[in-house]
Every structure is written in structure tokens, then in C-alpha cells.
Amino acid sequence: MIHILVVDDDEKLNRTICKWLNDVGVEAKGALNAKDAFEEMYNSLYDLIISDIMMPEIDGFVFAEKVREVNKHIPILFVSAKDDLPSKQKGFQIGIDDYMVKPIELAELEMRVRALLRRANIEMERKLTIGNLVLDADAMTAEIDGEEVPVATREFNILYKLLSYPKKIFTRAQLMDEFWGMDTDTSLRAVDVYITKIRDKFSACDGFEIKTVRGLGYKAVLVS
């Protein structure tokens, strides 16, 4: 499931955007300010962020800057009433990926979200092709050179997440929270065990490697 974070202090619009996105097959969650958004991002992994600019305490520019400091790859879409060129320039200089001016058409928002996810290699149809590997999240199947590889659900989900964000480091705690649950008593070493299983099962793949980042966690690196 694609996870999208919607950050806007307009509660009605926030709910409307989330409902529309949920209805088209993604899981959207709202935050009414940047502080709540940071909390959400700490506790869960998101695939895309939709953010307003004019928000209390921490505006969208500062929010996007902070996000980019820790995650250079997640797509960020500004949705703002600010229609002036300097605001747009500032947003893109910070590192956002797209900009829409309010009032917005929800159908257009959906199209832009789909385009951003495609560019980030995160498909709405939930299929990733990396070298000779095809991961289909709807069918929960993995194929290498057309041959299906038996894979457990948690193994599949971890691999899919890593390959959706090449070069992005995921800490053991992040992976544990998302794929075991925040309330689990399972040791973080369980993540290492699953990574070992994934490496063994997909050793024949020619398009990526899973690298250990000492003291932090893991990242997928694409191989050309």
C-alpha cells in the first residue's frame, strides 16, 4: 500500500484530500501542522508528502527543508494559495518536486501524485522492475528471469520498501516499526535475520545490492 502524508492546517481540505486519495487506492493520513507531520514521519514510513506552505509556527518552506535534510528522495508536492513566482522558485530551490495552486482539482492532484510516484519508481499499480527482478505488490509475488521465487510476506515488504527508495538508509528501528509494529517486543536483530534471508533468496538478481550501513541499518543500491 502506498502511504501519503497530507500536511495542511485547513482541516476540511485535509480530510477531503485524504478521502479522495484513500478512495483511489492509497493510504493517506493527515497532519494539521509540521510538528505533527514530523511525529508521523518518525513513527511511520511515507512514500510521498503533500504540504501547504502557510501553516502556523513552522511554514511549508521550513518543513520541506527539514524533510530534505533527512530524506533526499521522498517526493514533495506543495499545494498552496501562494501563486507568486518567488514562492514557487523558493519551493523548487528547497527541493520540492511539484507545486499546485489552490483551489485545486482533486482529479489533477491524483494525476500529479501518480506522476511523482512513477518518477520515484513507486508505482500505483505496485509493481517494481529492477534488473531481472519483478516485484508485484498486488499479487505479492517475486520473479527472477520470469521464475517465481517463494517469499514470505514480511520479506517481500521489506525488499519492496528498500527498492522503492534506492540509496535511502532505513534504520533497523524504522523497519521494525513498519513491518513488526511499534508495540512489538521483538529484538531489532530480527531485522538482520530477515535481511540475510532476503540476500540469500535474491542473490541471483543482477540489478541491486542490499548494503549494510554500519551502526544505522540498510539501503538498496542499484547496479547498472
N, C-alpha and C positions, 0 to 999 in steps of 0.2 A: 504494500500500500504506500502510495506517495503521501508524504506528510508536508503540509504547508502551514507556515505561521503567518497570521494576519495581524499586523500591529497598527491600530488606529483608535484614537480616543473617541471617535464617533461610534457609540455603542450600536446604534441601529444599523449603520453601514457595515460595521464589523460583522454583525450577525448575518446580514444579507449576503455579504461576500462568502462567508464561511458556509452558509446553507447552499449557495449556488455551487461552490466547489465540491461540497460533500455529495450533492446530487449528481455530479458528473463523474464521480468515482474516485475522488481523492479524499484524504482525511485532513480537513482544515481546522485549525484551532486559533481562537482569537486572544489577543492581549491588548489591553487598553492603553498601555504606556510602555516605554522602553525598558523600565525596570522589570516589569512583569515578563516582558519578552526575553530579557536576559535569563531570568529564572527558568522560563520554559526551555530555552536553548541549553541550559546547564543540565536539566533533568531529562531531556529528550533530544533525539536527533531529527533535524528537519531537512527537507530536500530543497525548499525554496522559501523565500521571505517576501511578503507583500507589506510595504510600510508607508504610512503617511509621513509628511515632513513636519507639519505644525502640531506638535504634541507638548503637553506640559512637562516641565523640568528638563527632560532630555529630548531634543528635537530629532527628527529623522536623519539629519546630516551626521550628528554626533553618533547616533545609534549605528548607522551604516559604517562609519569609520571604525567603531569598536568591533563590529562584526568582522570587518575585513582584517583587523589585526590578528584575529584567531582563526578565521576561515576565509581563505582567498578564493574559494571555488563556488560556494553556495550562491545560486542566482538570487539577486535582489531586484525587486520591482517596486519603484516608487509610484504611489497613487496619491496625488496631491492637488489641492486647489491652486497652487502656485503655478502660473502659466508663463512666467517670465524666463527669458533665455538664461540669465545668470544663475537662477536656481537649477535649471536643467544642466548647465555646464558644471556647476559645483557637484551635483549628484554624480554625474559621469566621471568627473575627476576623482571623486572619492572611490569609485569602483562599482557603482550600481550597474545593472545590466539593461534596464528598460525604465521608461517613465510614461505614466498616463496622467492626464489632467482630468480632475473631477469637473462635472459629473461624468461618470463612466458608463459604458455599456457592458453589462456583465458577460455577454457573449464575446465581446472583444477581449475582455480580461482573460477569459478562458483560452482564447486563441494565443494570446501573448504568453500565458503560463505554459501552454503546450510547447510553444516555440523555445522558450527558455529551458525547459526540461530537456528538449531534444538537443539543444546546444551543449547542455551539461551532461549529455549521454545518459539521461534518466528518462526513459520512455514512458508515456502514459499507458501504453499497452504492456508495459512491464517486461520488456524483452531487451536483453543486453547481448551484443555480439562482440567478443574480444578475441581476435585471432581465430583459432579453430574451436573456440568455446561459445556456445549459445545458452544463455540462462533465460528461461521463461518463467516469470514470477506468477503468472496466472495459472499455469499448469504445474508450477513447482517442479520443473524438470531441468536437468543439465545435460547437454550433449557435447561430446568432443568428436570432431570429424563425423558428425551425424550419428554417433553411437551414444545411447543414453547411459549416463553414469548414475548409479544408485546414490542418493544423497539424502541425509536426514534434514528435516525442516530447519532446524537451527543452523546447521552447516550451510544450507542454501542461503538463508537470510543473512548470515554474516558475510559470506562471499559476495552476495549481491550488493550489500551496503559498501564494502570496500571497493568493489569495481565501479560503483556509481560515482565515486569520488577519487579518481586516481591521484596519487601523491598526497592526499589528505591523511593526516595522522589521526587515528582513532585510539583513544586510551582504553585500557582494559576496563576501567570503570564505566566509560560510555557504552561500550559493547555489552557489558554485564547488565547495565540498567535497561537497555533497549531489548535485549534478547532473553534475559532471565527475569527481569522485573526489578524494580527498585527495592522491594522488600525481601529479596532473596537472601538466604543465609549461605549461599554457595560461595566458595572461595574464588577470588579473581584468577587463581591458577586454572580454573575450568576454561577460561578463555584461551589460555595457552594450549590446553589439550585439544580444543576444537580447531585452533589454527593448525596444529600438527596434523590432525585428521584431514583438513581441507588441503593442505600442501601435498599430502600423500595421494589423495584421491585425484587431484588435478595436476599432478606432476607432468602429465603429457601435454598440458596446454602450452602453446607457444606464444601467447600474447601478453602474458603478465607474470609478475612475481609478487609474492607477499613478503615484504621486508619487515624485520623486527626493528623497531626504534627503541634503542636501549633506554630503559627507565620510564618509557611512556606507553608504548603499545605497538600498533601495527599500521602499515599502509600498503596499498597496492600500487605497483609501478608497472606501467605498460612497457612492453618490449616491442620494438619495431622490427 
